[in-house]
Amino acid sequence: MVQRHPDPPGPVLAPPCALGALWAVRHGESTANVAFAAAERADRDARPVPGRDRDVPLSDTGAVQAGALGRWLAGQEPDTGPDMVVCSPYARARQTWERMAEEAAGTYGAALPVVADERLRDRETGVHELWPPAVLRARAPREAERRATAGEWWYRPPGGEALTDVALRVRQFVTDLSAAAPGRRVLLVAHDAVVVALRHVLAGIGAEAPDPVPPVPNASVSYWRGDGRRLRSVLWGDTAHLTAPDG
């Protein structure tokens, strides 16, 4: 579904950005996404997901979604589509890009230069890493209450990051990227926290905090068009490519 995302109302100071265009892709469905959904159904019988967040891979569905993203990329025009890729170092984002490049084989998209940047990692959740909300409610109800009271944009788990912290590193990333790659059309492959933070940063100084935090579907594409001075939002959370017939 294509969602038009106009500039926010009210006075804002738009940050300068010399990029020609910016696409932000959330990775395909991960095994942790599946486990979190199952935990909500299990409620108090839910368990934390084992392992490290950075190592969580795509699910089978996520791999299919990444293939659809690859077909979307293959359908872009070389002179208007992305001309470089910056990827999160986390496994599910890297796998999404690898599957995209594989599906786009034979087109310009498969040969795009790729770099990874640690600032595109997912939100760090500290001592509650890979705890589904149902586990937090069952094992740490006072912390779950604090999260609900603070609100998702402002909540900082013990040892972790609030989305406000993610926005700080994303803001510096955008500033550095604009200076290093003026005029480039850049595709980011990252996480929902990064995409939400990016939307807030690009909205400008004075933009209201996102409350509630807007959803970012798995394998969705958000797009900002540049004019050499700033980026303007065109699409938010587009998933039309996931239901398009195979090319």
C-alpha positions as CSV (number, residue, x, y, z in Angstrom):
1,M,0.0,0.0,0.0
2,V,1.4,3.4,-0.9
3,Q,1.2,6.0,1.9
4,R,1.7,9.6,1.0
5,H,3.6,11.4,3.7
6,P,3.4,15.2,3.4
7,D,5.7,17.6,5.1
8,P,4.6,18.1,8.8
9,P,2.4,21.2,9.7
10,G,3.8,24.1,11.6
11,P,7.0,26.0,11.5
12,V,10.1,23.8,11.1
13,L,13.7,24.4,10.0
14,A,14.5,21.9,7.3
15,P,18.0,20.5,7.6
16,P,20.2,21.0,4.6
17,C,20.9,17.8,2.7
18,A,22.8,17.5,-0.6
19,L,21.6,14.0,-1.5
20,G,19.8,13.5,-4.8
21,A,17.4,11.0,-3.3
22,L,17.0,8.6,-0.4
23,W,15.2,5.3,0.0
24,A,14.9,3.6,3.3
25,V,14.0,-0.1,3.3
26,R,13.2,-2.1,6.4
27,H,14.5,-5.6,6.3
28,G,12.2,-8.5,5.5
29,E,10.5,-10.5,8.3
30,S,13.0,-11.9,10.7
31,T,12.8,-15.0,12.9
32,A,12.5,-12.7,15.9
33,N,9.5,-10.9,14.3
34,V,7.9,-14.3,14.1
35,A,8.8,-15.2,17.7
36,F,7.5,-11.9,19.0
37,A,4.2,-12.4,17.4
38,A,4.0,-15.9,18.8
39,A,4.9,-14.6,22.3
40,E,1.9,-12.2,22.2
41,R,-0.3,-15.2,21.5
42,A,1.3,-17.2,24.3
43,D,1.2,-14.2,26.7
44,R,2.5,-15.3,30.1
45,D,4.0,-18.5,28.8
46,A,6.3,-16.5,26.4
47,R,10.0,-16.8,26.6
48,P,12.9,-14.5,25.5
49,V,14.3,-15.2,22.0
50,P,17.8,-16.8,22.4
51,G,21.0,-15.3,20.9
52,R,22.1,-11.8,20.0
53,D,19.9,-9.3,18.2
54,R,22.6,-8.6,15.6
55,D,22.6,-12.2,14.6
56,V,18.9,-12.7,14.0
57,P,18.3,-13.9,10.5
58,L,15.4,-13.6,8.0
59,S,12.5,-16.0,8.2
60,D,11.5,-17.9,5.1
61,T,8.8,-15.3,4.5
62,G,11.4,-12.5,5.0
63,A,13.6,-14.1,2.3
64,V,10.6,-14.0,-0.1
65,Q,9.9,-10.4,0.8
66,A,13.5,-9.5,0.1
67,G,13.2,-11.1,-3.3
68,A,10.2,-8.9,-4.0
69,L,12.3,-5.9,-3.0
70,G,14.9,-7.1,-5.5
71,R,12.4,-7.1,-8.2
72,W,11.3,-3.6,-7.2
73,L,15.0,-2.5,-7.4
74,A,15.4,-4.2,-10.8
75,G,12.5,-2.1,-12.1
76,Q,14.1,1.2,-11.2
77,E,15.7,3.3,-13.9
78,P,19.5,3.6,-13.7
79,D,19.4,7.4,-14.1
80,T,16.8,7.9,-11.4
81,G,17.0,4.9,-9.1
82,P,19.6,4.3,-6.3
83,D,23.2,4.5,-7.2
84,M,24.7,3.3,-4.0
85,V,23.6,1.2,-0.9
86,V,24.3,1.7,2.8
87,C,23.4,-1.3,4.9
88,S,23.0,-2.0,8.6
89,P,25.6,-4.5,9.8
90,Y,22.9,-6.7,11.4
91,A,22.4,-10.1,9.8
92,R,18.7,-9.6,8.8
93,A,19.5,-6.4,7.0
94,R,22.6,-7.8,5.2
95,Q,20.6,-10.9,4.1
96,T,17.8,-8.6,2.8
97,W,20.3,-6.7,0.6
98,E,22.0,-10.0,-0.5
99,R,18.7,-11.4,-1.6
100,M,17.8,-8.1,-3.3
101,A,21.0,-8.1,-5.3
102,E,20.5,-11.8,-6.2
103,E,17.0,-11.1,-7.5
104,A,18.2,-8.0,-9.4
105,A,21.0,-9.9,-11.1
106,G,21.4,-8.8,-14.7
107,T,20.2,-5.3,-13.9
108,Y,22.1,-2.2,-12.8
109,G,20.8,-2.7,-9.2
110,A,22.9,-5.9,-8.6
111,A,26.1,-4.0,-9.2
112,L,25.5,-1.0,-6.8
113,P,28.4,-0.1,-4.5
114,V,27.6,-1.2,-0.9
115,V,29.0,0.0,2.4
116,A,27.9,-0.9,6.0
117,D,27.5,1.7,8.7
118,E,27.2,0.8,12.4
119,R,24.9,3.8,13.0
120,L,22.2,2.0,11.0
121,R,22.0,-0.8,13.6
122,D,18.6,-1.5,15.2
123,R,17.6,0.1,18.5
124,E,19.6,-1.4,21.4
125,T,17.3,-2.8,24.1
126,G,20.0,-3.4,26.8
127,V,19.2,-6.0,29.5
128,H,15.9,-6.8,27.7
129,E,17.5,-7.7,24.4
130,L,15.2,-9.9,22.4
131,W,12.5,-9.8,25.1
132,P,9.1,-9.7,23.5
133,P,6.6,-7.3,25.1
134,A,4.7,-10.2,26.6
135,V,7.9,-11.4,28.4
136,L,8.5,-7.9,29.7
137,R,4.9,-7.7,31.1
138,A,5.3,-11.1,32.7
139,R,8.8,-10.9,34.2
140,A,9.2,-7.2,34.7
141,P,5.7,-5.7,35.1
142,R,7.0,-2.4,36.7
143,E,9.4,-1.9,33.8
144,A,6.5,-2.6,31.3
145,E,4.4,0.0,33.1
146,R,7.3,2.5,32.9
147,R,7.5,1.8,29.2
148,A,3.8,2.4,28.7
149,T,3.9,5.6,30.8
150,A,7.0,7.1,29.0
151,G,5.7,6.3,25.5
152,E,7.6,4.4,22.8
153,W,9.5,7.4,21.4
154,W,10.9,8.3,24.8
155,Y,11.2,5.0,26.6
156,R,14.9,3.9,27.3
157,P,15.3,0.3,28.5
158,P,18.0,-0.3,31.1
159,G,21.3,-0.3,29.3
160,G,19.6,0.4,25.9
161,E,18.4,3.2,23.7
162,A,15.3,5.3,23.4
163,L,14.2,6.2,19.9
164,T,15.4,9.7,20.7
165,D,18.9,8.2,21.0
166,V,18.6,6.4,17.6
167,A,17.6,9.8,16.1
168,L,20.8,11.4,17.3
169,R,23.0,8.8,15.6
170,V,20.8,8.8,12.5
171,R,21.1,12.6,12.3
172,Q,24.9,12.5,12.4
173,F,24.8,9.7,9.8
174,V,22.7,11.8,7.4
175,T,24.9,14.8,7.9
176,D,28.1,12.7,7.2
177,L,26.4,11.0,4.2
178,S,25.3,14.3,2.7
179,A,28.9,15.7,3.0
180,A,30.5,12.5,1.6
181,A,28.1,11.8,-1.2
182,P,26.4,15.0,-2.5
183,G,24.1,14.4,-5.4
184,R,24.1,10.6,-4.9
185,R,20.8,8.6,-4.8
186,V,21.2,6.4,-1.8
187,L,19.3,3.2,-0.7
188,L,19.4,2.4,3.0
189,V,18.7,-1.1,4.2
190,A,18.0,-1.0,7.9
191,H,15.4,-1.4,10.7
192,D,12.1,0.1,11.7
193,A,13.7,2.2,14.5
194,V,16.2,3.7,12.0
195,V,13.4,4.5,9.4
196,V,11.2,6.2,12.1
197,A,14.2,8.2,13.3
198,L,15.1,9.2,9.7
199,R,11.6,10.5,9.2
200,H,11.8,12.6,12.3
201,V,15.3,13.9,11.4
202,L,14.4,14.8,7.9
203,A,11.2,16.6,8.9
204,G,13.4,19.3,10.4
205,I,14.1,21.2,13.6
206,G,10.8,21.9,15.3
207,A,9.0,18.8,14.0
208,E,6.8,17.2,16.6
209,A,7.9,14.0,18.1
210,P,6.1,11.0,16.6
211,D,3.5,10.0,19.1
212,P,2.3,7.4,18.5
213,V,5.3,6.0,16.6
214,P,4.2,5.2,13.1
215,P,4.5,1.5,12.0
216,V,7.1,0.5,9.5
217,P,6.1,-2.7,7.7
218,N,8.7,-5.4,7.0
219,A,10.2,-5.0,3.5
220,S,8.6,-1.6,3.1
221,V,10.1,1.3,1.1
222,S,10.1,4.9,2.2
223,Y,11.3,7.6,-0.2
224,W,12.6,11.2,0.0
225,R,13.3,13.2,-3.2
226,G,16.2,15.7,-3.1
227,D,16.7,19.1,-4.8
228,G,20.3,19.6,-3.9
229,R,19.3,21.6,-0.7
230,R,17.0,19.3,1.2
231,L,15.0,16.0,1.1
232,R,11.2,16.0,0.8
233,S,9.1,13.0,1.7
234,V,7.3,11.3,-1.1
235,L,6.3,7.8,0.1
236,W,6.1,6.2,3.5
237,G,6.0,2.5,4.2
238,D,5.1,1.4,0.7
239,T,4.5,-2.3,0.3
240,A,2.9,-2.4,-3.1
241,H,5.9,-4.5,-4.4
242,L,5.0,-7.3,-2.0
243,T,1.7,-7.9,-3.8
244,A,2.8,-7.2,-7.3
245,P,2.9,-10.1,-9.7
246,D,6.4,-11.6,-10.2
247,G,8.1,-10.0,-13.2
